[in-house]
Amino acid sequence: MKYSQYIGIIAAIALVIVCTLPWVYIPSLQIYLTGLNGRSSAELTFGNQIQSHGFFATAMIICFFVSRIWAKRLNVFLGAINLAWAFKNFLIFSMCRGGECPEKQLGLYLLLIFSAILFMMCLLPKLDVKK
């Protein structure tokens, strides 16, 4: 695909931006959880998810720019890990606890969408074929 590298870079940047949006709202505590703030109480914390997604997105952007076969293969590996990490975040953040289910916000769905787009663009690399 001709523009897969550019779409992948845009999706990687959008993925990091989505980490700043609200992911879930917990009505009993009246707080929003995001990729930056995953602390709902002293005993329940999810950590800063922007660090892991930011690392994968940065590494994938670098691999999009490098036009070597090893970089494209590494990009597929990193894209799969990033998609699995986003799916894990979707399950963990939206899980019901103690009989109360958090309200899913748009950011949690966008996290999955941009991770899936990023992985699909990794599967469509732009490589020059030698004759």
HELIX and SHEET records of a PDB file:
HELIX    1   1 SER A    4  VAL A   18  1                                  15    
HELIX    2   2 GLN A   49  PHE A   65  1                                  17    
HELIX    3   3 ILE A   69  SER A   94  1                                  26    
HELIX    4   4 LEU A  106  CYS A  122  1                                  17    
SHEET    1   A 3 ILE A  31  THR A  34  0                                        
SHEET    2   A 3 PRO A  22  ILE A  26 -1                                        
SHEET    3   A 3 GLU A 103  LYS A 104 -1                                        
END                                                                             
